[in-house]
Amino acid sequence: LLVFLGLALPGTQGKTFPRCELVRILRQNGFEGFEGTTVADWMCLVKYESSYNTEAYNDNGPSRDYGIFQINSKYWCNDGKTAGSKNACHISCSKFLNDNIEDDIQCAKKIAREAHGLTPW
């Protein structure tokens, strides 16, 4: 039954993106020049934060980082575990742990826009 459910729920599993595919996605979503950054900057961030893996998770003690951009639960998303979470992206952190990175992209751009670049990471 579990195998059937796993097959019946496409898009619920994580994905490790090939570099060229991720470059294409970032370009299509306007990351080149966004807040003074380049696609290369974002690729470097994603490589070292998550190794291109959408299921990347890091427990920092009082907060956690989620998904391909390693979005932090203290400021940007709600994981139900982080005391005083700001949830500035108005989203559940679990939404960052699958192969659909549309919501990750929206939140990452919000973070870069509010911080004027990649300094929060």
Disulfide bonds with the S-S distance in Angstrom:
Cys77-Cys93 2.01
Cys89-Cys107 2.04
